Amino acid sequence: MGRAKQVKNRRDSAKAESSRDRVVATNRRARHDYEILETLECGLQLTGSEVKSLREGRAQITDAYAHVDGHELFLIGAHIPPWTFAVGFGSHDPNRTRKLLAHHDEIDHLARKIETQNLTLVPLRLYFTEGRAKIEIALVRGRTLHDRRQAIAKRDAERDMARAARSAERYA
């Protein structure tokens, strides 16, 4: 293979790798504590030092939730620590309320669901896609302890069935 083709292949693979989502933070506890009904991808309104801190992979969304206020959507309780090189005026409040960017129709749909049913908006993951910070929020219903145990038992049963099917394929 010629040198030009090698360089082209390397550039193409780097471009494909950079176009994938790069996850900064996940909320694994949400999948355990809540039943996920719908998900929505939103943009975040951030300051420069927040973006740089996120690019370093520093964020925590486990205690965060989203709130609809009027026709706007806000993320409350997300912790993005200050960027290490931002001093004084350039730094930000790590626990400030951040505005989420979504279409008005989507926000109205979520607000209607929250008002009529007993539901909550919880962030599932915070990531970069095509250089922009995005957050995946979910419309969720809380699980009771009994529901959690049922979900765990169902997941274990599915795993056992899949394991048995794989072993049956090997020996067939």
C-alpha positions in Angstrom: 0.0 0.0 0.0 1.3 3.4 -1.0 2.2 6.1 1.5 -0.7 8.3 0.4 -3.2 5.6 1.0 -1.8 5.0 4.5 -2.2 8.6 5.4 -5.7 8.8 3.9 -6.7 5.7 5.9 -5.3 7.1 9.1 -7.2 10.4 8.6 -10.4 8.6 7.8 -10.2 6.4 10.9 -9.4 9.5 13.1 -12.4 11.3 11.6 -14.7 8.4 12.2 -13.4 8.1 15.8 -13.9 11.9 16.5 -17.5 11.8 15.0 -18.6 9.2 17.6 -20.1 10.3 20.9 -17.6 10.9 23.7 -19.4 10.3 27.0 -18.4 12.6 29.9 -20.7 11.4 32.7 -23.4 8.8 33.1 -26.2 8.4 35.6 -26.2 4.6 36.2 -28.3 4.9 39.3 -31.2 6.4 37.3 -31.7 3.1 35.4 -31.9 1.3 38.7 -34.2 3.7 40.6 -36.5 4.7 37.8 -38.6 3.2 35.0 -37.6 5.1 31.8 -40.5 6.0 29.7 -39.1 8.5 27.1 -35.7 10.0 26.3 -34.8 13.3 24.8 -31.4 14.8 23.6 -30.9 18.4 24.6 -28.1 20.9 24.2 -26.6 22.8 27.1 -26.1 26.5 27.5 -22.5 26.6 29.0 -19.7 29.0 29.7 -16.2 28.5 28.2 -14.7 27.2 31.4 -17.5 24.7 31.8 -16.9 23.3 28.3 -13.2 23.0 29.0 -13.9 21.2 32.3 -16.2 18.8 30.5 -13.6 18.1 27.8 -11.3 17.0 30.7 -14.0 14.6 31.6 -15.0 16.1 34.9 -18.7 16.2 35.6 -21.3 14.6 38.0 -25.0 14.2 37.2 -26.1 11.6 39.7 -28.1 14.0 41.9 -29.3 16.2 39.0 -32.8 16.6 37.6 -34.5 18.8 35.0 -37.3 21.2 35.6 -39.8 22.9 33.2 -40.3 26.5 34.0 -42.7 28.2 31.6 -41.5 27.3 28.2 -38.0 26.7 29.2 -36.1 23.6 30.5 -33.4 23.8 33.2 -30.9 21.4 34.6 -30.6 21.6 38.4 -28.0 20.0 40.6 -25.4 19.0 38.0 -21.9 19.5 39.2 -19.3 20.7 36.7 -16.1 21.6 38.7 -14.2 24.8 37.6 -11.6 24.4 35.0 -8.1 24.2 36.6 -6.7 27.2 34.6 -9.8 29.5 35.0 -9.0 31.9 37.7 -11.2 34.7 39.1 -13.4 36.2 36.5 -13.0 33.2 34.1 -14.3 30.6 36.6 -17.9 29.5 37.1 -20.2 28.3 39.9 -20.0 24.5 39.8 -23.6 23.9 40.9 -25.4 26.6 39.0 -28.7 26.0 37.2 -28.1 25.5 33.4 -30.5 26.1 30.6 -31.3 23.1 28.4 -31.8 23.7 24.7 -34.8 21.9 23.2 -37.7 22.7 20.8 -40.8 24.3 22.3 -43.0 21.4 21.1 -40.8 19.0 23.0 -40.8 21.1 26.1 -44.6 21.5 26.0 -45.0 17.7 25.5 -42.8 17.0 28.6 -44.6 19.6 30.7 -48.0 18.1 29.9 -46.8 14.6 30.8 -45.3 15.8 34.1 -48.4 17.7 35.1 -50.9 14.9 34.3 -48.8 12.0 35.6 -46.5 11.6 38.5 -43.2 11.8 36.4 -39.8 13.3 36.7 -37.1 14.4 34.3 -33.7 12.9 35.0 -30.4 13.1 33.1 -29.0 9.8 31.9 -25.7 10.8 30.2 -23.7 13.9 29.3 -21.6 13.6 26.2 -20.0 15.4 23.2 -21.3 14.8 19.7 -19.7 16.7 16.8 -18.0 19.0 19.2 -21.1 20.1 21.0 -22.1 19.2 24.6 -25.4 17.3 24.8 -27.3 15.7 27.6 -29.8 12.9 27.3 -32.7 13.4 29.7 -35.4 10.9 30.4 -39.0 11.1 31.5 -39.1 8.6 34.4 -41.4 7.1 36.9 -40.0 6.1 40.3 -39.8 2.4 41.2 -40.7 0.9 44.5 -38.4 -1.6 46.2 -40.7 -4.4 45.0 -40.5 -3.2 41.4 -36.7 -3.0 41.6 -36.5 -6.6 42.8 -38.8 -7.7 40.0 -36.6 -5.8 37.4 -33.5 -7.5 38.8 -35.1 -10.9 38.7 -36.3 -10.4 35.2 -32.8 -9.3 34.0 -31.2 -12.3 35.7 -33.7 -14.7 34.0 -33.0 -13.1 30.6 -29.3 -13.5 31.2 -29.7 -17.2 32.2 -31.9 -17.9 29.1 -29.3 -16.2 26.8 -26.5 -18.1 28.4 -28.4 -21.4 28.0 -29.1 -20.6 24.3 -25.4 -19.9 23.6 -24.3 -23.1 25.3 -27.0 -25.1 23.4 -25.6 -23.6 20.1 -22.1 -24.7 20.9 -23.0 -28.3 21.5 -25.6 -28.7 18.8 
